[in-house]
Amino acid sequence: MRKTWGYWAYKSGVSLALIMEALNHSSISNTKKYLGITQEDLDDVYMNLNL
């Protein structure tokens, strides 16, 4: 359930830094690997922001 929570938190817009802390990971890169987040996924998030 940890991985599922982290994945859906990320998809809901929670920052990777907060997810990293919640999962007690030592770096954001570890969190991205754990959740299966690719650079393409991150690019999609940035492209969908309405600033």
N, C-alpha and C positions, 0 to 999 in steps of 0.2 A: 504494500500500500504506500510505502514511502515514495517509490519511484512514480507511481500514478499521481500521488498528491503533488509532487514536484513538477511533473509534466503539465498537469492541468492548472497549477498555479502560474506557471510560465505562460501558458496559452491564454490565461485570463489577464495577463499584463503585469504580474508581479516581477520585480527586477530579479535578475540572476544573482545579484549580491545577497539579497534577502533569502532567496531559496538556498544559496550556498550556506549561509549561516544556519538556517533551519535544519539542513541535512548534515551539518557539522563537517562539511568538506573543507579541505585546506586551500583550494583555489577554484576560481570560476571555470577554468578549463576542465577540472575534474567533474564539476557539476554538469557542464555541457556534454561531456562524454557519457556520464551516468544517465542523463535524460535523453541522449541520442539527438541532441540539437546540432544541426550543421550550420555552416555559414549562410547557406541558402535560406534556412529558416529565419535566421537573424535578419537577413536582408528583407524578407517578406514583412517582418514586424516593422522595420523602419519605413518601408514603402507604404504601409497601411496607416501610419500616423497622420492625423489631420492637424498640422500645426499652422 
